[in-house]
């Protein structure tokens, strides 16, 4: 009831499989379709459209969320010995002109050095002045060495999740590597189009927790 089902399929039967899974588990159990790259473009295709992807249909009877992708946090640092620990900085620059959002265009003053930072006329700041003053009072502002830079907002490691949502589009995988891996292990070619280790590793990473049980129905 709290599990996640992932089914690999290509376009030949993808539509039929979706209907069957909707019937078995209910359409409301559908989470997403993960699309992953299986090969580089085949220039020999007579249709002039090379199908370079396959899909993974993701269902969860109780709409149990996946684990998402692991985020490397090695870039967090604490150069000013902030007692709250390591942090990174996020931009405060906004995306609105003064005409569109005049409340986002104001001068920021460093209370220590008295340096003044004007907003980008085409972008302004990300927050209104009262919100900025609240961040300033909580020592959440990182200041650049001079006015050639821009003030930024501190984001602490302690406030950050280890995982973030995973994309449903995996264009960086190399499907051909599966055949090379299996042929190397077995010493000869026995299987057509096996999944690569990296593909299975990513599936397990985004869907499987440390105490979960995994059943591969075709293993």
TAZIJO-V779235 format. One record per run of one state. SS is the DSSP state (2 for helix, 1 for strand, 0 for the rest). FROM is the first residue (numbers start at 1). LEN is the number of residues. If there is no record, write none. Layout:
ss->SS from->FROM len->LEN
ss->SS from->FROM len->LEN
This chain:
ss->0 from->1 len->4
ss->1 from->5 len->5
ss->0 from->10 len->4
ss->2 from->14 len->12
ss->0 from->26 len->1
ss->2 from->27 len->3
ss->1 from->30 len->8
ss->0 from->38 len->15
ss->1 from->53 len->7
ss->0 from->60 len->9
ss->1 from->69 len->2
ss->0 from->71 len->6
ss->1 from->77 len->1
ss->0 from->78 len->9
ss->1 from->87 len->5
ss->0 from->92 len->1
ss->1 from->93 len->1
ss->0 from->94 len->8
ss->2 from->102 len->3
ss->0 from->105 len->3
ss->1 from->108 len->2
ss->0 from->110 len->6
ss->1 from->116 len->2
ss->0 from->118 len->7
ss->1 from->125 len->1
ss->0 from->126 len->3
ss->2 from->129 len->9
ss->0 from->138 len->3
ss->1 from->141 len->2
ss->0 from->143 len->9
ss->1 from->152 len->5
ss->2 from->157 len->3
ss->0 from->160 len->3
ss->1 from->163 len->2
ss->0 from->165 len->4
ss->1 from->169 len->2
ss->0 from->171 len->6
ss->2 from->177 len->10
ss->0 from->187 len->10
ss->2 from->197 len->11
ss->0 from->208 len->12
